[in-house]
């Protein structure tokens, strides 16, 4: 899901003004670390992580078939479809708390860098 959101943001960035592109580039790392902080906080609150992966499952559907005599009919077709599946995964709470502490420190550093870069974007691309 997170990758889909990042892909959509990438597509939207292509339609942005030069200032918006500059601001997006300036805040991308900070926003990524912020999302990881939220995920880690949720893992700590739950006591476990949620891992998602894609499985393929069989799907039965109707499809059109052409008989040797040229008639068209309906038949069952067996296809597969990808399905995203989530499952609970055990975590080390002490390691997660240490990771959260590290992410918060990194977020503060990146926030200062992003603020400076945003100021440069406003100077380079005034509206």
Backbone as a printed PyTorch tensor [residue, N CA C, xyz], in Angstrom:
tensor([[[  0.8110,  -1.1790,   0.0000],
         [  0.0000,   0.0000,   0.0000],
         [  0.8650,   1.2580,   0.0000]],

        [[  1.9150,   1.2150,   0.8050],
         [  2.8040,   2.3610,   0.8760],
         [  3.4670,   2.6090,  -0.4800]],

        [[  3.8180,   1.5230,  -1.1910],
         [  4.4660,   1.6740,  -2.4890],
         [  3.5070,   2.2630,  -3.5070]],

        [[  2.2430,   1.9130,  -3.4050],
         [  1.2440,   2.4780,  -4.2990],
         [  1.1230,   3.9750,  -4.0600]],

        [[  1.1050,   4.3810,  -2.7980],
         [  1.0090,   5.7960,  -2.4720],
         [  2.2290,   6.5530,  -2.9950]],

        [[  3.4100,   5.9740,  -2.8410],
         [  4.6200,   6.6230,  -3.3530],
         [  4.6000,   6.7160,  -4.8680]],

        [[  4.0700,   5.6920,  -5.5320],
         [  3.9760,   5.7210,  -6.9960],
         [  3.0160,   6.8130,  -7.4460]],

        [[  1.8880,   6.9480,  -6.7500],
         [  0.9350,   7.9970,  -7.0910],
         [  1.5250,   9.3830,  -6.8500]],

        [[  2.2740,   9.5340,  -5.7790],
         [  2.9330,  10.8030,  -5.5320],
         [  3.9380,  11.1280,  -6.6370]],

        [[  4.6170,  10.0930,  -7.1140],
         [  5.5560,  10.2870,  -8.2190],
         [  4.8580,  10.7740,  -9.4780]],

        [[  3.6880,  10.2250,  -9.7500],
         [  2.9210,  10.6610, -10.9170],
         [  2.4230,  12.0900, -10.7460]],

        [[  1.9850,  12.4230,  -9.5470],
         [  1.5150,  13.7820,  -9.3070],
         [  2.6530,  14.7920,  -9.3840]],

        [[  3.8300,  14.3730,  -8.9830],
         [  4.9820,  15.2750,  -9.0280],
         [  5.3010,  15.6970, -10.4610]],

        [[  4.9910,  14.8620, -11.4180],
         [  5.2570,  15.1960, -12.8130],
         [  4.3750,  16.3400, -13.2870]],

        [[  3.2290,  16.5510, -12.6370],
         [  2.2970,  17.6070, -13.0210],
         [  2.5000,  18.8820, -12.2040]],

        [[  3.4300,  18.8980, -11.2970],
         [  3.6090,  20.0160, -10.3840],
         [  4.4020,  21.1470, -11.0320]],

        [[  4.2510,  22.3380, -10.4500],
         [  5.0310,  23.4840, -10.8920],
         [  6.4800,  23.2900, -10.4460]],

        [[  7.4200,  24.0490, -11.0030],
         [  8.8200,  23.9090, -10.5740],
         [  9.0030,  24.1310,  -9.0660]],

        [[  8.2570,  25.0820,  -8.4970],
         [  8.3820,  25.3080,  -7.0460],
         [  7.8610,  24.0960,  -6.2720]],

        [[  6.7420,  23.5440,  -6.7050],
         [  6.1920,  22.3720,  -6.0300],
         [  7.1410,  21.1790,  -6.1510]],

        [[  7.7720,  21.0310,  -7.3120],
         [  8.7390,  19.9490,  -7.4940],
         [  9.9270,  20.1380,  -6.5580]],

        [[ 10.3760,  21.3650,  -6.4230],
         [ 11.4950,  21.6650,  -5.5230],
         [ 11.1120,  21.3670,  -4.0830]],

        [[  9.9030,  21.7840,  -3.6770],
         [  9.4450,  21.5420,  -2.3110],
         [  9.2490,  20.0470,  -2.0410]],

        [[  8.7240,  19.3210,  -3.0280],
         [  8.5560,  17.8760,  -2.8680],
         [  9.8970,  17.1800,  -2.6900]],

        [[ 10.8810,  17.5900,  -3.4770],
         [ 12.2150,  16.9900,  -3.3640],
         [ 12.8500,  17.3370,  -2.0150]],

        [[ 12.5690,  18.5420,  -1.5220],
         [ 13.1680,  18.9900,  -0.2590],
         [ 12.5930,  18.2430,   0.9390]],

        [[ 11.3570,  17.8020,   0.8440],
         [ 10.7010,  17.1860,   2.0020],
         [ 10.5250,  15.6700,   1.8700]],

        [[ 10.9530,  15.0890,   0.7740],
         [ 10.7110,  13.6630,   0.5310],
         [ 11.3350,  12.7670,   1.6040]],

        [[ 12.5890,  12.9680,   1.9310],
         [ 13.2680,  12.1310,   2.9210],
         [ 12.6310,  12.2920,   4.2970]],

        [[ 12.3410,  13.5320,   4.6700],
         [ 11.7190,  13.7850,   5.9740],
         [ 10.3590,  13.1000,   6.0670]],

        [[  9.5740,  13.1810,   5.0020],
         [  8.2540,  12.5630,   5.0040],
         [  8.3390,  11.0390,   5.0750]],

        [[  9.3390,  10.4650,   4.4200],
         [  9.5330,   9.0110,   4.4800],
         [  9.8740,   8.5710,   5.8990]],

        [[ 10.7830,   9.2930,   6.5370],
         [ 11.1530,   8.9670,   7.9150],
         [  9.9540,   9.1750,   8.8420]],

        [[  9.1490,  10.2070,   8.5850],
         [  7.9480,  10.4340,   9.3850],
         [  6.9550,   9.2820,   9.2680]],

        [[  6.7830,   8.7530,   8.0640],
         [  5.8920,   7.6060,   7.8630],
         [  6.4220,   6.3720,   8.5790]],

        [[  7.7400,   6.1810,   8.5630],
         [  8.3380,   5.0470,   9.2780],
         [  8.1780,   5.2030,  10.7900]],

        [[  8.2440,   6.4410,  11.2810],
         [  8.0190,   6.6790,  12.7040],
         [  6.5980,   6.2890,  13.1030]],

        [[  5.6320,   6.6870,  12.2990],
         [  4.2330,   6.3560,  12.5920],
         [  4.0310,   4.8460,  12.5910]],

        [[  4.5890,   4.1740,  11.6030],
         [  4.4710,   2.7160,  11.5320],
         [  5.1010,   2.0500,  12.7580]],

        [[  6.2660,   2.5320,  13.1730],
         [  6.9490,   1.9670,  14.3380],
         [  6.1600,   2.2140,  15.6160]],

        [[  5.5920,   3.4230,  15.7560],
         [  4.7600,   3.7220,  16.9240],
         [  3.5430,   2.7960,  16.9810]],

        [[  2.9280,   2.5450,  15.8280],
         [  1.7740,   1.6470,  15.7860],
         [  2.1820,   0.2190,  16.1410]],

        [[  3.3440,  -0.2140,  15.6690],
         [  3.8350,  -1.5530,  16.0110],
         [  4.0440,  -1.6900,  17.5140]],

        [[  4.6260,  -0.6680,  18.1300],
         [  4.8630,  -0.7090,  19.5740],
         [  3.5310,  -0.7430,  20.3190]],

        [[  2.5650,   0.0750,  19.8850],
         [  1.2610,   0.1150,  20.5500],
         [  0.5370,  -1.2340,  20.4350]],

        [[  0.6430,  -1.8810,  19.2810],
         [ -0.0100,  -3.1790,  19.0750],
         [  0.7450,  -4.3120,  19.7380]],

        [[  2.0590,  -4.2250,  19.7370],
         [  2.8870,  -5.3070,  20.2470],
         [  3.3270,  -6.2740,  19.1670]],

        [[  2.9640,  -6.0100,  17.9370],
         [  3.3740,  -6.8330,  16.7960],
         [  3.3200,  -5.9690,  15.5360]],

        [[  3.9990,  -6.4230,  14.5020],
         [  4.0010,  -5.7270,  13.2230],
         [  3.0320,  -6.4090,  12.2710]],

        [[  2.6390,  -5.6850,  11.2500],
         [  1.7870,  -6.2530,  10.2030],
         [  2.6010,  -6.2670,   8.9240]],

        [[  2.7520,  -7.4520,   8.3750],
         [  3.5230,  -7.6460,   7.1460],
         [  2.5380,  -7.9610,   6.0290]],

        [[  2.7270,  -7.3480,   4.8910],
         [  1.8520,  -7.6460,   3.7630],
         [  2.6690,  -8.2320,   2.6220]],

        [[  2.0560,  -9.1620,   1.9200],
         [  2.6810,  -9.7530,   0.7470],
         [  1.5760, -10.1200,  -0.2440]],

        [[  1.9600, -10.3760,  -1.4640],
         [  0.9940, -10.6650,  -2.5170],
         [  0.9730, -12.1630,  -2.7850]],

        [[ -0.2330, -12.7150,  -2.7880],
         [ -0.4360, -14.1110,  -3.1370],
         [ -1.3100, -14.1670,  -4.3880]],

        [[ -1.2210, -15.2590,  -5.0900],
         [ -2.1340, -15.4610,  -6.2140],
         [ -3.1790, -16.4790,  -5.8090]],

        [[ -4.4130, -16.1720,  -6.1610],
         [ -5.5210, -17.0590,  -5.8330],
         [ -6.3020, -17.3690,  -7.1020]],

        [[ -6.8560, -18.5780,  -7.1760],
         [ -7.6480, -18.9200,  -8.3540],
         [ -8.9530, -18.1340,  -8.3890]],

        [[ -9.3740, -17.8430,  -9.5930],
         [-10.6220, -17.1040,  -9.7740],
         [-11.3730, -17.7460, -10.9340]],

        [[-12.6160, -18.0590, -10.7230],
         [-13.4580, -18.6330, -11.7740],
         [-14.3570, -17.5370, -12.3130]],

        [[-14.3940, -17.4420, -13.6190],
         [-15.2320, -16.4280, -14.2490],
         [-15.7400, -16.9510, -15.5810]],

        [[-16.7280, -16.2840, -16.1000],
         [-17.2510, -16.6430, -17.4140],
         [-16.3650, -16.0380, -18.4890]],

        [[-16.1940, -16.7630, -19.5770],
         [-15.4720, -16.2060, -20.7110],
         [-16.1400, -16.7180, -21.9920]],

        [[-15.9290, -15.9820, -23.0500],
         [-16.4950, -16.3520, -24.3420],
         [-15.5650, -17.3380, -25.0410]],

        [[-16.1430, -18.3610, -25.6350],
         [-15.3720, -19.3320, -26.4010],
         [-16.0340, -19.5070, -27.7610]],

        [[-15.2000, -19.7800, -28.7270],
         [-15.7090, -20.0410, -30.0680],
         [-15.5570, -21.5290, -30.3550]],

        [[-16.6780, -22.1600, -30.6750],
         [-16.6730, -23.5860, -31.0030],
         [-16.0880, -23.8010, -32.3870]],

        [[-15.6660, -25.0180, -32.7020],
         [-15.1150, -25.2900, -34.0370],
         [-16.0950, -24.9790, -35.1720]],

        [[-17.4060, -25.0510, -34.8860],
         [-18.3740, -24.7490, -35.9330],
         [-18.6720, -23.2580, -36.0550]],

        [[-17.9880, -22.4080, -35.2560],
         [-18.1330, -20.9650, -35.3780],
         [-19.1110, -20.3530, -34.3960]],

        [[-19.7870, -21.1570, -33.6000],
         [-20.7160, -20.6180, -32.6120],
         [-19.9520, -20.0670, -31.4070]],

        [[-20.5100, -19.0400, -30.8350],
         [-19.9030, -18.4230, -29.6580],
         [-20.7180, -18.8370, -28.4440]],

        [[-20.0330, -19.2240, -27.3810],
         [-20.7100, -19.6460, -26.1720],
         [-19.9810, -19.1700, -24.9390]],

        [[-20.5820, -19.4250, -23.8020],
         [-19.9750, -19.0750, -22.5230],
         [-19.3970, -20.3300, -21.8850]],

        [[-18.3150, -20.1380, -21.1690],
         [-17.6880, -21.2410, -20.4780],
         [-17.0530, -20.7000, -19.2050]],

        [[-16.7160, -21.5800, -18.2900],
         [-15.9680, -21.1710, -17.0990],
         [-14.4870, -21.1330, -17.4380]],

        [[-13.8370, -20.0760, -17.0170],
         [-12.3910, -19.9570, -17.2060],
         [-11.7380, -19.8900, -15.8320]],

        [[-10.6290, -20.5470, -15.6940],
         [ -9.8740, -20.5430, -14.4550],
         [ -8.6920, -19.5980, -14.6340]],

        [[ -8.7110, -18.4890, -13.9110],
         [ -7.6060, -17.5310, -13.9650],
         [ -7.0670, -17.3480, -12.5500]],

        [[ -5.9770, -16.6330, -12.4400],
         [ -5.4310, -16.2970, -11.1330],
         [ -5.4160, -14.7870, -10.9850]],

        [[ -5.5770, -14.3360,  -9.7560],
         [ -5.5240, -12.9060,  -9.4890],
         [ -4.6300, -12.6530,  -8.2930]],

        [[ -3.8840, -11.5510,  -8.3130],
         [ -3.0420, -11.2230,  -7.1610],
         [ -3.8930, -10.6170,  -6.0470]],

        [[ -3.6250, -11.0410,  -4.8160],
         [ -4.3500, -10.5410,  -3.6470],
         [ -3.3260, -10.1720,  -2.5800]],

        [[ -3.4630,  -8.9680,  -2.0290],
         [ -2.5670,  -8.5480,  -0.9620],
         [ -3.0770,  -9.1290,   0.3580]],

        [[ -2.1970,  -9.8240,   1.0650],
         [ -2.5500, -10.4920,   2.3090],
         [ -1.6860,  -9.9290,   3.4340]],

        [[ -2.3220,  -9.6120,   4.5470],
         [ -1.5900,  -9.1110,   5.7080],
         [ -1.5800, -10.1710,   6.7990]],

        [[ -0.4670, -10.2000,   7.5470],
         [ -0.3940, -11.1340,   8.6620],
         [  0.4230, -10.5040,   9.7810]],

        [[  0.1500, -10.9460,  10.9940],
         [  0.8600, -10.4330,  12.1630],
         [  2.2340, -11.0890,  12.2620]],

        [[  3.2240, -10.2910,  12.6450],
         [  4.5980, -10.7750,  12.7790],
         [  5.1180, -10.3420,  14.1470]],

        [[  5.7450, -11.2550,  14.8550],
         [  6.3110, -10.9350,  16.1630],
         [  7.4720,  -9.9590,  16.0160]],

        [[  7.5910,  -9.0410,  16.9790],
         [  8.6850,  -8.0650,  16.9720],
         [  9.3480,  -8.0260,  18.3420]],

        [[ 10.5540,  -7.5090,  18.3690],
         [ 11.2760,  -7.2600,  19.6120],
         [ 10.9510,  -5.8230,  20.0240]],

        [[ 10.1500,  -5.6630,  21.0640],
         [  9.7030,  -4.3330,  21.4750],
         [ 10.8570,  -3.4170,  21.8540]],

        [[ 11.8880,  -3.9510,  22.4800],
         [ 13.0430,  -3.1220,  22.8470],
         [ 13.7570,  -2.6050,  21.5950]],

        [[ 13.8820,  -3.4680,  20.5990],
         [ 14.5150,  -3.0510,  19.3430],
         [ 13.6530,  -2.0060,  18.6290]],

        [[ 12.3300,  -2.1730,  18.6730],
         [ 11.4290,  -1.2030,  18.0470],
         [ 11.5250,   0.1550,  18.7410]],

        [[ 11.6270,   0.1480,  20.0710],
         [ 11.7520,   1.4100,  20.8030],
         [ 13.0670,   2.1020,  20.4670]],

        [[ 14.1380,   1.3300,  20.3270],
         [ 15.4310,   1.9000,  19.9340],
         [ 15.3570,   2.4540,  18.5120]],

        [[ 14.6690,   1.7270,  17.6460],
         [ 14.5050,   2.1930,  16.2620],
         [ 13.7100,   3.4930,  16.2330]],

        [[ 12.6500,   3.5720,  17.0440],
         [ 11.8430,   4.7930,  17.0970],
         [ 12.6670,   5.9810,  17.5830]],

        [[ 13.4840,   5.7600,  18.5910],
         [ 14.3500,   6.8300,  19.1040],
         [ 15.2910,   7.3230,  18.0050]],

        [[ 15.8690,   6.3860,  17.2630],
         [ 16.7740,   6.7320,  16.1670],
         [ 16.0320,   7.4810,  15.0540]],

        [[ 14.8230,   7.0210,  14.7440],
         [ 14.0390,   7.6840,  13.7000],
         [ 13.6650,   9.1080,  14.1030]],

        [[ 13.3370,   9.3110,  15.3720],
         [ 12.9990,  10.6580,  15.8340],
         [ 14.1900,  11.6060,  15.7100]],

        [[ 15.3800,  11.1080,  16.0490],
         [ 16.5810,  11.9330,  15.9110],
         [ 16.8300,  12.2720,  14.4410]],

        [[ 16.6810,  11.2760,  13.5820],
         [ 16.8800,  11.5000,  12.1460],
         [ 15.8270,  12.4660,  11.6090]],

        [[ 14.5780,  12.3350,  12.0850],
         [ 13.5020,  13.2150,  11.6420],
         [ 13.8070,  14.6690,  11.9940]],

        [[ 14.3250,  14.9030,  13.2100],
         [ 14.6650,  16.2690,  13.6110],
         [ 15.7530,  16.8520,  12.7160]],

        [[ 16.7620,  16.0550,  12.4180],
         [ 17.8420,  16.5080,  11.5320],
         [ 17.3040,  16.8180,  10.1380]],

        [[ 16.4830,  15.9090,   9.6150],
         [ 15.9320,  16.1030,   8.2720],
         [ 14.9580,  17.2770,   8.2200]],

        [[ 14.2640,  17.5430,   9.3130],
         [ 13.3400,  18.6810,   9.3580],
         [ 14.0950,  19.9960,   9.2200]],

        [[ 15.2310,  20.0990,   9.9060],
         [ 16.0480,  21.3120,   9.7860],
         [ 16.5690,  21.4710,   8.3630]],

        [[ 17.0270,  20.3680,   7.7650],
         [ 17.5150,  20.4270,   6.3880],
         [ 16.3800,  20.7790,   5.4200]],

        [[ 15.2040,  20.2090,   5.6550],
         [ 14.0600,  20.4790,   4.7750],
         [ 13.6280,  21.9380,   4.8820]],

        [[ 13.6380,  22.4950,   6.0960],
         [ 13.2700,  23.9060,   6.2660],
         [ 14.2100,  24.8080,   5.4840]],

        [[ 15.5070,  24.5170,   5.5350],
         [ 16.4800,  25.3110,   4.7830],
         [ 16.2650,  25.1520,   3.2770]],

        [[ 16.0030,  23.9330,   2.8420],
         [ 15.7790,  23.6890,   1.4160],
         [ 14.4850,  24.3490,   0.9450]],

        [[ 13.4550,  24.3490,   1.7860],
         [ 12.1990,  25.0070,   1.4220],
         [ 12.3970,  26.5150,   1.2730]],

        [[ 13.2260,  27.0920,   2.1300],
         [ 13.5310,  28.5190,   1.9990],
         [ 14.2340,  28.7940,   0.6740]],

        [[ 15.1460,  27.9030,   0.2880],
         [ 15.8310,  28.0520,  -1.0040],
         [ 14.8360,  27.9190,  -2.1630]],

        [[ 13.8680,  27.0280,  -2.0320],
         [ 12.8470,  26.8720,  -3.0850],
         [ 12.0280,  28.1470,  -3.2300]],

        [[ 11.6700,  28.7730,  -2.1020],
         [ 10.8890,  30.0170,  -2.1550],
         [ 11.6900,  31.1410,  -2.8130]],

        [[ 13.0050,  31.1470,  -2.5870],
         [ 13.8510,  32.1610,  -3.2150],
         [ 14.0100,  31.8860,  -4.7060]],

        [[ 14.2440,  30.6310,  -5.0520],
         [ 14.4840,  30.2770,  -6.4530],
         [ 13.2200,  30.3670,  -7.3060]],

        [[ 12.0680,  30.0520,  -6.7180],
         [ 10.8030,  30.0390,  -7.4780],
         [  9.7340,  30.8360,  -6.7610]],

        [[  9.8640,  32.1770,  -6.7640],
         [  8.8210,  32.9930,  -6.0990],
         [  7.5180,  32.9120,  -6.8960]],

        [[  6.4040,  32.9780,  -6.1770],
         [  5.1100,  32.9070,  -6.8850],
         [  4.4670,  34.2520,  -6.9640]]])
